[in-house]
Amino acid sequence: MVERRRGGSEKAERPRGPIRIGTAGWSIPRAVATQFPGEGTHLERYARVMNCAEINSSFHRPHAAAVYAKWAASTPASFQFSVKLPRTITHDARLKGCRPLLDRFLEQVAGLGARLGPLLVQLPPSLELQIRQARTFFTLLRSRHEGAVVCEPRHESWFTPAGERLLGDFRIGRVAADPSRYASAKQPAAWGTSGAVPGVVYYRLHGSPRKYWSRYPPARIASWAAQILEWSAKGCAAWCIFDNTASGAALENALEVLLSASPSEAGAVGGQRRRMT
């Protein structure tokens, strides 16, 4: 497709970015079980409807490459997993001296093959932005992994022009998290929105006011759906992960994102699963 500029010149229109909506894990609560019919494991049933999931159990314990490969084999070719870096790297080592830990983790997640989506780097709330330390870590990560990476910083020093430049230099999207102590943390930042290569935005929604438990109301769901569609229109890959799993609300909210938009927009979101390769 082309877009005609004033004066008659034309430029290529950037294709819409892929949209992926899912949950942390792939549990199917009884309240929505009928929307995930058929035989198979929870993951197999989940992946027939949703097009992504976040693996955050990797934060607490390692999984063998064979386990990741089994999960990949249980999903369609278009499905993708994001994977959270281990706490041994982000919280214990605090990004320092973690080359062996990182190499081991990357060897494990390689079991996902083409179904590996973004790596999620969640930082502890006490970890301030220290440019040299962060550059050393992300240089190490980028020397070993060329795929999508997103970062969820939780100290206010990261929500600054310096923090955005740093993440942009390494082609890392900043996660939009809810709830958050800082207003800036509720909006994503994507590298590459105006360049040749589109970036990645990642919404990570934990439930509020009660974290992990509260179900989001329709107005907030509609707002996030609209934002995700806007990012996709810019050419960015847009991920939205619901982590309010303690009450079973996550999967309900994920499904509601599709229904909150107009029919044409809902088709744009849901149809991504059929178009992605």
N, C-alpha and C positions, 0 to 999 in steps of 0.2 A: 504494500500500500504506500501511497505517497501523499504528502501534504503540500498544497499549493500556497506559496508565500505571496505577499503583496508584490506586484510587479511581474507576476507570471512565473517566477522561478519555483522549482519544486525541491523538496528534500524528502528522504525516506522517513516514514513514520516508524518510530520504535515499536516493536511488537509488545503486546502486553506481557508482563512477567507472570510466571506461574504462581498460583495461589494454593497454599497448603494449610488446611485447618484440621486440627486433631487434639489429642490430649496427651498428658504425661502418663505413659503406660497405655494399656489397651483393655482395661477392665470394662465390662459391659453391665451396668446396673440393671436390675430387674425392671425399672421404670421404662427403659428404652429397649429392652431385649427384643421386642417384636420388630424393631427396625433393623435388626441385625440377624436375619433368618438364616437357616441352613445348618448343615452339620459342620463339625470342625472345632478347633480350639477357639478361645476368645480372640486371639490374634487373627486367625484366618477369617472369622466372621467380621471382626472390626475392619479388616483391610479390604473387604468387599464393598464397604460403604465410605470409609474415610481414606484419605490419600497420604497420611503421614502420622507419625507418633514420635514422642520424645522419650528416649531411654534415659531416665535419670537415676536408675538403680546403680549405674556405673559410677556415680559419685561416691557411693558408700562401699562398693565391693567390685572387684574385677570380674569380667566375664570372659571365658575362653573364646578364641576366634571361632571355634566350632559352634558355640552357642549363638554368636552373632550370625553365623552362616545358616543355622537352623531357622532363626527368626526371618532372615531374608528369604529363605525358601518357602516360608509360609505366607508370603505376600505377593501381589501382582508385580509385574516388572516395573510399573509406573510408581509404585509406592516408595516412600523414603522415610528414613529414620534420622532424627537429630540425636546426638549423643553428648551427654554432659561429661566434662572432664572430671577425673577423680579428685576428691578432696585432698588426697596426698600431694597433689600438684598445686592446687589453688589455695587451700586453707592451711595445710601443714607446712609445706615448703614455701608457700606464698610467692610462687613463680621463680624461686631461686634454686639453682643447682639441681634441677629436676630432669636433666637430659635422659637418664635411664628410665625414669618413671614415664616420661612422655613417649619414648620409643616403645616401651612395653604396651602402653595404651593404644598407640597407633597400630601396632601389630595386631592387637586384639580386634579393633573396630574394622580392620581391613576385611574381616570375615563378612561384612555386609556387602562388599563389592559395590556394584552400581547403585545400590539402595542406600548408601551412606549420604546423608544430607549434611546440614551444618554441624560443626562441633560447637558445643556451648561451653563457654568459659565463664562460670559464675564466680565472682570475686567476693571475699568476705567483706562485711560492712566496714571493718577497721582498716582495710588495705587502701591507703592513700595512693594517688597517682605519683609515682616516682619514674620520671621519664627514662632514665638509664636502665633501671630494673625492668620496666615494661618493654622497652625496645629490645633488650637482650632476650627476654622470653619470647616475644612475638617473632623476632628474627629466627630463633631456634625453631619455633613452630612452623613458620613459613618455609624454612629450609627442608622440612620434612612432609609438609602437607599443603597442597595447592588448592584444595577444595574450599567450600564456604566455611566461614568461621563467624560466630557472633559472640559478643561479650556482654555480660550482665554485671557492670560495676555497681557498687552500692555505697561508695563514699562520694561525698559531694565534689571532691576535687576532680573527679573524672568528667563531670558535667560542665566542662569549660571548653573554650576554643582549643586549648592545648590538648585536652583529652580527645576531642573530635578529630583533630589533625593526626594525632598518634594512631588512632584506630583506622582512620582513612588511609594513612600511609601503608598499612598492612592489609588493606581490603577487608576490614572487619566491621560488621554491622553492630551497632549498639542496641541492645535489647530494650524494648519498652516493657516495663514491669508494673504490675498493679497487684496489691497496693505498694506504694513507695513513699519514703519520707520526703522526696524531692520532686517538685513538679516536672522538672526536665526529664526525670527518669521514666515518666509515664509516656514519653514520646520516643519513637525509635530514631536512630540516625543511621543513614545508609551511605556508604561510599559509592561513588560512581553514578549518582542520579543524573548528572549532566555530562558525563564522559561517554566514551565509546562502550565501556563494559558496565552493565547494570549491577547494582549492589543487591544486598539482602537485608530485608527488615524482618524483625522477629518480635512478635508480641507474646509475652509470657504472663498469663493472667491467673493469679493464685486464689482469687476470691476475696471479696471485701463486702462488709466491714470485718467479717470473721475469716481470717486467712485459712485457706484450704477447705473451708466449709461452706461459705456463703455462695448462693447461686446469684448470678448477675441478672438484673432486671432487663426487660425488653429494650428500654431506651439505651442502655449502655451497649447491649449486643448490636443494636442497629448502628450506633456510632462507630464501633470497631469494624463492622462489616463495610461501612462507607470508607473508612480510612484505608482498609486493606485493598479495596478496589481502586482507590486513588493511587496507592503505591504501585499496584500492578500496572495501571495505565502509564506510569512513568518508566516501565520496563523492569522494575525491581521484582525479585522473587520475594513474595510476601508469605510469611509463616505466622500462624496464630495458634498457640498452644494453651489449652486450659489445664490448670494444675489444681483446681478446686475439687480434688478427687475424694476427699474424706467423706463427704456426704453423697457422693455419686452425681454431683451437679455438673462435673466437667463435660461429660459426653452430651448431656442435654444442652448445655450452652453451646458446644461446638456445632451441634445440629441446628440450633437456632440461628447461628450466624448465616447459614444458607437461606433460611426462611425469612429473615428480617429485611432482606433487600427486595427490590422489584423483581418480577419474574425473569426479566432479561439479565439482571445482575446476578440473580441466584443461579441462572444457567451458566454465567461466566465463571462463577466460583466452583460450582459442582462439576462443570464440564472440564475443568482442568485435569481431573483424574483420567479422563478418557484421552486427552490430548498430550499429556506429558509422556516423555520417553526416558 
